[in-house]
Amino acid sequence: MRNGVLFLFVILLTIIPLIFIKNAEFGGADGQAGKVITEVEPDYEPWFNAIWEPPSGEIESLLFSLQAALGAIIIGYVIGYGKARKKYSSAKE
């Protein structure tokens, strides 16, 4: 029951902002930070350049999604391992 309520809450947190924000373009923090930096210091030159630039925005999104999925898998594994270890170590005693 509690998991169902939490799942519904997460779905609502995802959908409600999309309903209230009409015709908005979702941009990343990197782009916004770049604009602010050029406004504050027009002669600013970055310290580093990208080693590799993805050929399209779709590939960039794919790589970002894969990175997020891999992180979620690792975090889920660590949490599951910890719970199982706690469960089975208390069962031995």
N, CA, C and O of each residue as an XYZ file, in Angstrom:
372
protein
N       0.827     -1.194      0.000
C       0.000      0.000      0.000
C       0.874      1.261      0.000
O       0.646      2.192     -0.773
N       1.886      1.267      0.892
C       2.745      2.439      0.999
C       3.545      2.653     -0.284
O       3.741      3.790     -0.714
N       4.008      1.560     -0.896
C       4.767      1.688     -2.143
C       3.896      2.251     -3.256
O       4.368      3.037     -4.077
N       2.650      1.859     -3.286
C       1.727      2.386     -4.298
C       1.514      3.874     -4.143
O       1.465      4.602     -5.135
N       1.386      4.339     -2.906
C       1.209      5.769     -2.646
C       2.465      6.537     -3.049
O       2.372      7.609     -3.648
N       3.634      5.996     -2.724
C       4.883      6.651     -3.111
C       5.042      6.700     -4.633
O       5.489      7.707     -5.183
N       4.675      5.610     -5.307
C       4.754      5.578     -6.764
C       3.824      6.628     -7.372
O       4.214      7.338     -8.299
N       2.600      6.729     -6.857
C       1.656      7.727     -7.345
C       2.191      9.138     -7.103
O       2.038     10.014     -7.954
N       2.813      9.357     -5.955
C       3.391     10.660     -5.632
C       4.493     11.033     -6.625
O       4.562     12.177     -7.073
N       5.342     10.083     -6.965
C       6.417     10.339     -7.928
C       5.836     10.664     -9.307
O       6.316     11.570     -9.989
N       4.814      9.930     -9.710
C       4.174     10.199    -11.003
C       3.571     11.606    -11.013
O       3.715     12.340    -11.991
N       2.908     11.972     -9.941
C       2.331     13.313     -9.870
C       3.410     14.395     -9.888
O       3.232     15.432    -10.528
N       4.522     14.167     -9.198
C       5.621     15.133     -9.227
C       6.201     15.291    -10.630
O       6.745     16.342    -10.966
N       6.085     14.268    -11.427
C       6.591     14.333    -12.794
C       5.612     15.026    -13.720
O       6.025     15.810    -14.575
N       4.330     14.758    -13.570
C       3.323     15.248    -14.516
C       2.883     16.677    -14.217
O       2.701     17.461    -15.149
N       2.708     17.036    -12.961
C       2.162     18.355    -12.609
C       2.989     19.512    -13.176
O       2.392     20.438    -13.727
N       4.313     19.522    -13.077
C       5.057     20.639    -13.685
C       4.859     20.729    -15.197
O       4.840     21.827    -15.753
N       4.712     19.592    -15.858
C       4.511     19.620    -17.309
C       3.157     20.203    -17.679
O       3.002     20.764    -18.763
N       2.181     20.080    -16.801
C       0.849     20.643    -17.064
C       0.880     22.167    -16.919
O       0.288     22.881    -17.729
N       1.563     22.660    -15.897
C       1.552     24.096    -15.622
C       2.527     24.891    -16.479
O       2.337     26.094    -16.661
N       3.543     24.265    -17.000
C       4.517     24.973    -17.828
C       4.188     24.688    -19.292
O       4.458     23.597    -19.794
N       3.616     25.651    -19.957
C       3.227     25.502    -21.358
C       4.286     26.151    -22.259
O       4.800     27.226    -21.950
N       4.595     25.498    -23.350
C       5.502     26.026    -24.372
C       6.856     26.448    -23.806
O       7.447     27.428    -24.261
N       7.334     25.723    -22.836
C       8.634     26.044    -22.249
C       9.700     25.158    -22.876
O       9.477     23.979    -23.151
N      10.839     25.746    -23.089
C      11.970     24.978    -23.604
C      12.849     24.603    -22.417
O      13.308     25.461    -21.664
N      13.069     23.306    -22.269
C      13.877     22.832    -21.159
C      15.339     22.852    -21.579
O      15.736     22.172    -22.525
N      16.123     23.631    -20.873
C      17.542     23.732    -21.173
C      18.366     23.299    -19.977
O      17.882     23.267    -18.845
N      19.594     22.972    -20.243
C      20.470     22.524    -19.171
C      21.112     23.686    -18.435
O      21.096     24.826    -18.900
N      21.665     23.379    -17.300
C      22.333     24.390    -16.484
C      23.618     24.868    -17.147
O      24.038     26.007    -16.939
N      24.250     23.997    -17.951
C      25.491     24.394    -18.615
C      25.271     25.575    -19.560
O      26.062     26.519    -19.585
N      24.197     25.511    -20.331
C      23.897     26.593    -21.270
C      23.575     27.888    -20.558
O      24.009     28.959    -20.983
N      22.817     27.800    -19.475
C      22.468     28.997    -18.708
C      23.704     29.591    -18.043
O      23.862     30.811    -17.998
N      24.569     28.741    -17.532
C      25.790     29.235    -16.893
C      26.682     29.931    -17.913
O      27.286     30.961    -17.611
N      26.768     29.377    -19.114
C      27.579     29.999    -20.160
C      27.081     31.391    -20.513
O      27.875     32.306    -20.734
N      25.755     31.548    -20.564
C      25.187     32.868    -20.867
C      25.524     33.870    -19.774
O      25.892     35.008    -20.066
N      25.402     33.458    -18.522
C      25.684     34.361    -17.406
C      27.156     34.750    -17.394
O      27.495     35.908    -17.149
N      28.026     33.787    -17.657
C      29.466     34.084    -17.657
C      29.803     35.094    -18.740
O      30.573     36.023    -18.494
N      29.243     34.933    -19.939
C      29.541     35.890    -21.012
C      28.934     37.264    -20.729
O      29.463     38.277    -21.187
N      27.832     37.310    -19.981
C      27.267     38.621    -19.598
C      28.168     39.318    -18.581
O      28.396     40.524    -18.674
N      28.678     38.564    -17.614
C      29.507     39.147    -16.558
C      30.898     39.489    -17.088
O      31.423     40.568    -16.812
N      31.490     38.577    -17.843
C      32.849     38.754    -18.359
C      32.871     38.386    -19.841
O      33.076     37.221    -20.180
N      32.661     39.367    -20.735
C      32.591     39.064    -22.172
C      33.887     38.498    -22.755
O      33.840     37.794    -23.763
N      35.034     38.784    -22.152
C      36.317     38.319    -22.685
C      36.753     36.979    -22.096
O      37.893     36.557    -22.295
N      35.872     36.321    -21.387
C      36.231     35.054    -20.730
C      36.531     33.973    -21.765
O      35.810     33.812    -22.749
N      37.616     33.236    -21.517
C      37.948     32.073    -22.350
C      37.968     30.839    -21.460
O      38.589     30.863    -20.397
N      37.303     29.761    -21.868
C      37.268     28.549    -21.035
C      38.663     27.966    -20.836
O      39.539     28.115    -21.688
N      38.854     27.302    -19.700
C      40.130     26.679    -19.395
C      40.337     25.410    -20.204
O      41.461     25.093    -20.593
N      39.263     24.689    -20.455
C      39.337     23.412    -21.163
C      38.338     23.391    -22.304
O      37.325     24.090    -22.272
N      38.630     22.591    -23.303
C      37.694     22.334    -24.395
C      37.292     20.870    -24.361
O      38.018     20.026    -23.837
N      36.132     20.578    -24.922
C      35.650     19.207    -24.940
C      36.593     18.328    -25.767
O      37.073     18.734    -26.825
N      36.846     17.125    -25.268
C      37.689     16.177    -25.996
C      36.948     15.655    -27.218
O      37.517     15.523    -28.302
N      35.654     15.359    -27.020
C      34.838     14.821    -28.104
C      33.456     15.433    -28.019
O      32.865     15.471    -26.940
N      32.942     15.902    -29.108
C      31.603     16.487    -29.168
C      30.674     15.490    -29.858
O      30.948     15.097    -30.992
N      29.580     15.066    -29.210
C      28.651     14.132    -29.870
C      28.113     14.740    -31.164
O      27.892     15.948    -31.248
N      27.902     13.882    -32.179
C      27.468     14.400    -33.475
C      26.077     15.030    -33.473
O      25.780     15.861    -34.331
N      25.213     14.649    -32.519
C      23.872     15.238    -32.490
C      23.365     15.280    -31.050
O      23.925     14.654    -30.151
N      22.296     16.034    -30.866
C      21.688     16.137    -29.555
C      21.081     14.832    -29.087
O      21.032     14.554    -27.889
N      20.609     14.014    -30.054
C      20.013     12.732    -29.695
C      21.057     11.790    -29.095
O      20.781     11.087    -28.122
N      22.239     11.781    -29.672
C      23.308     10.919    -29.146
C      23.756     11.429    -27.780
O      24.056     10.638    -26.886
N      23.800     12.730    -27.624
C      24.151     13.299    -26.320
C      23.120     12.894    -25.267
O      23.485     12.543    -24.145
N      21.840     12.941    -25.621
C      20.786     12.513    -24.695
C      20.893     11.026    -24.391
O      20.683     10.605    -23.253
N      21.218     10.231    -25.405
C      21.381      8.794    -25.202
C      22.509      8.510    -24.221
O      22.353      7.702    -23.306
N      23.634      9.169    -24.409
C      24.768      8.955    -23.506
C      24.436      9.403    -22.079
O      24.829      8.751    -21.111
N      23.719     10.510    -21.955
C      23.316     10.971    -20.635
C      22.368      9.971    -19.976
O      22.487      9.692    -18.782
N      21.431      9.434    -20.753
C      20.489      8.443    -20.221
C      21.210      7.167    -19.807
O      20.896      6.585    -18.769
N      22.169      6.731    -20.611
C      22.938      5.541    -20.246
C      23.735      5.768    -18.966
O      23.841      4.873    -18.128
N      24.291      6.956    -18.819
C      25.035      7.290    -17.609
C      24.104      7.275    -16.397
O      24.471      6.749    -15.346
N      22.908      7.843    -16.531
C      21.948      7.850    -15.423
C      21.497      6.434    -15.087
O      21.363      6.094    -13.912
N      21.258      5.599    -16.105
C      20.840      4.216    -15.863
C      21.936      3.428    -15.161
O      21.655      2.671    -14.232
N      23.161      3.594    -15.587
C      24.275      2.893    -14.955
C      24.420      3.318    -13.491
O      24.654      2.480    -12.621
N      24.282      4.597    -13.226
C      24.338      5.079    -11.846
C      23.209      4.508    -11.007
O      23.425      4.127     -9.856
N      21.994      4.442    -11.572
C      20.857      3.878    -10.843
C      21.067      2.400    -10.559
O      20.707      1.920     -9.484
N      21.644      1.673    -11.508
C      21.919      0.245    -11.298
C      22.925      0.059    -10.166
O      22.749     -0.808     -9.309
N      23.968      0.863    -10.164
C      24.992      0.741     -9.117
C      24.409      1.082     -7.753
O      24.650      0.366     -6.780
N      23.649      2.159     -7.672
C      23.041      2.548     -6.399
C      22.051      1.475     -5.937
O      22.027      1.125     -4.757
N      21.241      0.955     -6.853
C      20.299     -0.106     -6.499
C      20.993     -1.359     -6.020
O      20.529     -2.006     -5.082
N      22.098     -1.710     -6.650
C      22.856     -2.888     -6.234
C      23.413     -2.701     -4.829
O      23.314     -3.602     -3.996
N      23.993     -1.544     -4.565
C      24.583     -1.287     -3.250
C      23.501     -1.313     -2.166
O      23.713     -1.896     -1.103
N      22.364     -0.699     -2.415
C      21.276     -0.704     -1.429
C      20.752     -2.123     -1.232
O      20.545     -2.551     -0.097
N      20.535     -2.859     -2.325
C      20.059     -4.234     -2.214
C      21.047     -5.139     -1.507
O      20.655     -5.984     -0.703
N      22.312     -4.968     -1.798
C      23.353     -5.763     -1.148
C      23.373     -5.487      0.352
O      23.486     -6.410      1.159
N      23.265     -4.225      0.714
C      23.261     -3.856      2.128
C      22.057     -4.422      2.861
O      22.185     -4.913      3.983
N      20.885     -4.358      2.233
C      19.681     -4.905      2.870
C      19.776     -6.414      3.018
O      19.438     -6.955      4.071
N      20.232     -7.100      1.977
C      20.352     -8.554      2.039
C      21.391     -8.961      3.081
O      21.194     -9.929      3.814
N      22.477     -8.232      3.142
C      23.522     -8.544      4.121
C      22.993     -8.385      5.541
O      23.264     -9.213      6.412
N      22.243     -7.324      5.763
C      21.664     -7.086      7.082
C      20.638     -8.175      7.414
O      20.591     -8.667      8.541
N      19.827     -8.540      6.439
C      18.788     -9.538      6.664
C      19.391    -10.895      6.998
O      18.969    -11.547      7.953
N      20.368    -11.317      6.220
C      20.942    -12.657      6.423
C      21.932    -12.710      7.573
O      22.151    -13.780      8.141
N      22.537    -11.583      7.933
C      23.445    -11.617      9.080
C      22.645    -11.695     10.389
O      23.109    -12.296     11.358
N      21.458    -11.098     10.423
C      20.624    -11.172     11.623
C      19.934    -12.530     11.716
O      19.550    -12.948     12.808
N      19.771    -13.226     10.590
C      19.137    -14.549     10.594
C      20.063    -15.595     11.183
O      19.582    -16.572     11.758
N      21.377    -15.430     11.064
C      22.349    -16.386     11.596
C      22.424    -16.352     13.106
O      22.724    -17.367     13.734
N      22.157    -15.204     13.696
C      22.306    -15.038     15.151
C      21.174    -15.650     15.912
O      21.155    -15.593     17.141
